[in-house]
Structures are given as structure tokens and as C-alpha cells.
Amino acid sequence: MLHPLEHTIRRTLLDESLPVRGRRVLVGVSGGADSMALLHILAALRSEFSLTLVAAYVDHGLRPSETPAEWACVQAAADRLGVDCVRAAVDVHATAAARKRSLEHAARELRYQTFAGLAQEWATDLLAVAHTADDQAEEVLLRLLRGGGRKALSGMRLQAGDLIRPLLGVRKAELLAYLGDLGVGYCFDSSNDDARFLRNRVRRHLLPLLEEHYDPGVRRALLKTAANLGEDEDLLERLLDERWAEVVALQHPEDPAHLVCRLGRAAFCRLHPALQRRLIEKLLWTLGAAAQYEQIVAVLAAARSGRNGSELHLSQGLRVAVGRDCLQFSYPLGKGPWRGRLPTR
């Protein structure tokens, strides 16, 4: 017999048409409450949906005194549920230093890179992670503080490619009650109390402050904003897909090292400004470049009024040659920082 929360997630999988039936699913399990609840819920539903689960634990190397207990917790749960489990270790400190990232940013990058490798190793189709409604509210507020646009403020999605978030509509308190009902133990990650991390400051200080002194329903308001903007984003994405081929031409798309993109200026300028910004963002991502706000603004200005023969220098050696009829994006000396223009022939 299913627990009420398991029924709720069952309805989410069905109503939102998440493509889980008959799939092999890698489940990110840290040993914390959220991911332990996700593992148990999916295990309870695996018979109905013909799921094969693999629990994946990533040791970030940040809390060596805590990770043995977490891994033991994940192993014990996996053994009890009859689920395969795997552990992978990464060096966040070294990566953060090498890539000039914050520990938070480097940990996230490495975690998802590791999940991608494990997905290949274990031949899984989907990655399930345990983001909750509380995480969504925090994420929207974080993105607002960072000056995110409409797309950023639409928050996380239930599905993004082969990534699914079945718990995105569930509050953490519900998960804790569920684990209590089942008698399932979990671990506490001490880094969640570390005030050096912006997310923790938002969770532990800013959101409670807003609830106490401004609006007790601020979390619901943030979730409603994300849901509404998410629907708008779906429409804009469809409109962009319909116009993409009219504006952008790709050369050597099978070879990222020599990929060249041409953007037709006349067709581009006929687009609504909202679609123009999205198109430039997608084009930069297609080229493997960072879609930073300042770079998007510079490309927009070049497309609308750039002087023929001028050139934009973007990050990692990406050059944008401005022609009368089009902008050409390429890495003429390969991807990597360099200064100056190529000599004309």
C-alpha cells in the first residue's frame, strides 16, 4: 500500500508526463533527508512504472569526517531496497582553484559531470535529483539577487532533458514527515550551516526575515512567480524554435572546434526584442560560450547597428565579425584566450 506522499509523486509522474516508464534511472543520493526520501519514493513506485534504479553518491572531498557515515547510510538504504549503488569521488578544492570558481559552483559542476559519467557506465536513461519546493523558492530568490531575467526567474523545471525533479512541488517538511513515518534515517550535511555559501544565507537568514517582517507567504509567492514565468518561457521557446532556422546558419556543426555560426541581420532585426535576446543566448551556448549579460548586449548592438567590418572580441577567443548582411561567430585560432585581430588577407 502506497504512502500518501508516494501517491502524490505517482500523480506528478503521470500528470506531468515525466518519461519514467520502463527506464533506468540514476538517483542522486547524498544521504540527506531529501535524497533519501526520493530514493524510497521511487523504489515504492518502481513496480508500477517498471523502473530500474541506481543510487549514486558523490563524495566532494569537502567533509572527510562525514562522508563515511553518509556513504554507509546510502549503501544500507540501497541494500534494504534491493537497489544497486555506486560511489564516486571528486576534488572540489582543486577544481575550484583551477577553474577560478567558488566552492559551490565547482561542486555543482563536478557533481553533474560525475553523474553524466556514471549514467554512461551504468547505462541509465534519466537522472533523478531531489530538489524540493523549498529549493525552488531559494533558487528563484538567488537568481533575482543576481539580476536574472525571465528565464532565470522561471526557476528549475520538473524535467530538463534527461534530468527529472519529481519532488519539486513538495515541501521539505513533508519529506521529513514521510521519512519519520517509514522509520528511515538520514544524515545531516554540516555545510548546510556554513554562512560562507550564499544559498545558506538565503535559506537561514533572508527568507525567514522576509517571512517574519514582510510577507509570511513569500515562499508561495516565489513559487507562483516561477510557475507563471515557466509557462511564458515554454511559449517563447517554441516561438524561438520556429524562427531559429530563418536567422541562424551553422557550418561544421558536427565539429565543435571549427563550428561557425552566421546570423542574418535583417531577419534578426525583425524579431521581437525578447526573442532577439533569447536567440543570442542560445547561439552563444551552441558555440560553447558563456552567455553573459554584457556579451549578449554587445552582440545585440552589433546586429542592430554594428559597423560593417568591425569585430567583437568575446571570451575564450570567440570573435564576431560584423558584415553588412550577417554576423559571423567563430573561434579563428581555436578556443582559448588571445588578443588582437587576425591579419586581413
N, C-alpha and C positions, 0 to 999 in steps of 0.2 A: 504494500500500500504506500502510495507516494505521500510525502510530507507536503503541507500546503505551499511552501516555498518551491518545492520541486514541481508542483503543478503550475505555479506562476511561470517558472522558466520554461516549462514544456509549452505553455501557451505563447510565450515570447518566440520560441523557436518556430512554432507553427505560424503564428500571425504575422511575423516579420519575414517569413520565408527564408530563414537562415539555412544555407545549404549543407546541413549536417548529416542527413540521412545516408547511411552506408559509408560514411567517411572515416578515415583515420585522422585522429585529432591529437596534436601535440598540445598539452596543457601546461602552461607556465605555472609552477607551484613553488613558492618561496618558503612554505611552512607557516606563513602568516594566516590570519583568520580568513581573509577574502579568498585567497587562492585555495586554501583547504576546503572552504565551502564550495567553490566552483568544481573542484575535483570530485567531491562527494555527490553533488547535484548531477553532474554529467554521468557519473557512474550509475546513479539511480535511473537515468533515462537511457542508458546505452542499449538495453534490450529493445525498447520500442523503436529507437532510431538506428539500430544496427551499428552502433559506434564502436570503434576500436580506439582506446585511449593510451597515450604515453605521457607520463608525468615527467616534466623536465625541470630540474633545479639548476640554477646558475649561481655559482659562487663568485662574487665580485671581488673577493680579496680585501674587502673593507673592514670586516668584523670577524677576524680569525677565531676569536673566543666564542662566537655564537654559531658559526656555520656548522660545526659538527652536530650540534643538537638539532638544527633546522633540517639538515640532510637526513638525520635519523628519523625525524618526525615524518618527512616526506616518504622515506622508504617504508616505514611502518604502515602508513596510510595506504600506500600503493600495494603492499603485500596483503593487507586486510581486504582491499577491494579487488584484488586479482588484476592489477594494472602494472604494465611494465613501467620502469622508471629509469632515468638517466641523469647523471650529474656532469656538469661542465664547469671549468674554472677559467676566469679571465682576470687580467691585470688592469684594473681601472686606473690606478695611480699612474702607471707608465703610459697608458693611452691618453689620459687627460693631459699629461705633460707634453707628449709628442704631438698631439693634435691641437694643443692650446685650448682645451675645453674645460668647463667646470666638471667637478666630480659627478654631479647629477647628469650632465649632458653626456659625458663619456660612458657612464654606467648604462644609460638608456641605449646608446648606440651599440655598445658591445653586447648588451642583452639580446637585442633583436638580431644582430649579426649571428650570435650564437644560436638563437632559435632557428634561424634560416639554415644554418649548417646541420643542426640536429634534425630538422624536417627532411633534409635530403638523406641523412644517414638512416633515419627510421621510416622513410617513405610515407610521411604523413601528408595529408591534403590541406589541413587547416591548423591554425594556431589559435588557441583559446586563452585569453587573459582575463584577469579578474577585476577590471575596472568597474567601479560602482557609481551610483548616483552622486555620492559624496565626492568621489574623484572628479566627476564631470563638473560639479559646481566649482570645485577648486580650480580645475583646468580653465574654465571659462574666465574666472576672475584673474588668473595668472596671465592669460592671453590679453585680457583687457589692459592690465597693468603694463604689458609690453607693447601696447599700441597695435594689437592685431586687428585685421579687417574683418569683413563679414564672414569670410571662410573660416578664419581662426576662431571667431566667436561662436560659430555653429558647433564647436566642441568636437568631442570624439563621436564616432559612429558605431552602431551595433556591428557593422561589417565594413571593413576596408580591405578589399582584395581578398587574400586568404586569411586575414585576421578577423576573429569574431570576439565580441564582448557581451556574452549572454547576461551578465549581471548589471549592465549599465543603467537599468531602471530600478535597481534595488538599493535601499539604504544599508549602510554598514550595520546598523543596529539590528536589522532583520537577519543578517548573516550570523551575527553573534548569537542571536536567539536560536537560530537553526542549529548551529554547532552545539549549543547547550542542550537542545532537545535530543540530539543524536549522541551526546556524550563524547564529542570529538575534541581532542586537544589541539593546540596550535602554539606557535612561537611568537614572541614579540620582537620586532626589529628595533634595536635601540637607536638606529639612525633616524627613525621617525621623530625622535625628540631633539634632533640636532638643529639648533637655530641657525646654523650656517646656511642651510638649504632654504631657498625662498618658499618652496612648496610647504615646508613645515611651518614657516612663519605665517603663511596664509591660512593654513589649517588650524593652527593652535592660537593665533592671535587676531588676525584680521577678520576672518569670518565670524568668530564669536563676538568681536567688537561690533561688527555691523548688525548682528542679530540682537545684541543687547541694547545698543544705543540708536539704531536707525530703523531696522525693519526685521522682526522675528521671522518673516517669511522670505528672507533674501535668498536662501538656497533654492526654494521653489521658483523664485523669480529668475534666477540664473539658469535653471534647467528649462524653464519655459522659453527664455530667450534663445537658448541653444537649439531647442526643438523647432522654433519658428524659423530661425535663420537656416537651420539644416534643410527645411523644405524649400526655402528660397534658393539655397545652394544647389539642390538637385535640379531645379529648373534652369538655373544659369549654366550648370554643367552640360545639360542637354543642348541648350542653345549654342554653347561654345563648340560642342562636338559637331553640330550641324554646320558651323561656319569654318572650322579649322582648315579643311582641305581647300577652301576658297582663298585662304590667306597665306598658308604656310606650305612650302615645298621642301622636302628633305632629300638630300643627296647622301648616299652611302649610309643609310640608317642601320645597316647590319654591322657597321664598323664604327664603334663609338670614337675611336681615335681620329677618324677622318670625317666624322659627321659634319655636314654643312647644312644650315637652315637658311632659307630665303623667305623673307616676309614681304608680301606685296603691299606697298604703302597706300595705294588708292583703296584697295579692298579693306585694308585695316582701318583706315580713317572713316570708312562708312559704318563701322561697328559702333555700338553704344559704348561710352567710356568704361562702364562696368565690365563689358566683355573684353575691351582692349586690355585692361589690367590683368584679367584672368588669362588671356591668351599669352601675354608676355611672361607671366609667371609659369605657365605650362611649358612654354618654349624653352625657358631657362632650365627648368627641371629636365626636359628632354635632352638637353645638352650636358646634363650632369653638373650644372652650375647652381650656385646659391641664389635663390630668388629673393634677394634683399630689397627692401622698400626703395632705397636710394637708386639701386640699379634699375628697378622697374620704372621709376620716374624718369631716369635718364634715357632709357630706351623709348618710352612713350614720347618724350620731347623730340628725340631724333626722328621717329616715324612721322610725327605730325609736322615738324618744321625744320628738320635737320638739313644742313647744307650739303649738297652733292659733293662727294669726295672727302668728306670729313670722316672721322673714325672714333668710336668709343672704345675705351680700354676697361674691360670688366675684370673680375677676379680670375685668378689661375690661368692667365693667358688668353682668355676669351676676348676676341675682337669683333666689333660690329662695324662693318664698312657701310657707310651711308651712300646709296646711289639714288639717282633721280626717281627710279621706279620701285626700288626694293631696298631692304636692309639685309645684309648677308652676315650671318653669325658663324664663326669658325674658330678653331684653335690652330692658327697657321704654323706655330712652332711646337705644337703638342700642348697637352695640359700641364701647366706649371707657370709660376710667376716669371715674368720678364718685362722689361721696359722698352719703350720706343716703338717705332713703326717699321714695318718691313720696307726695304727699298723698293721703289717702283721700277718696273722694267720697261 
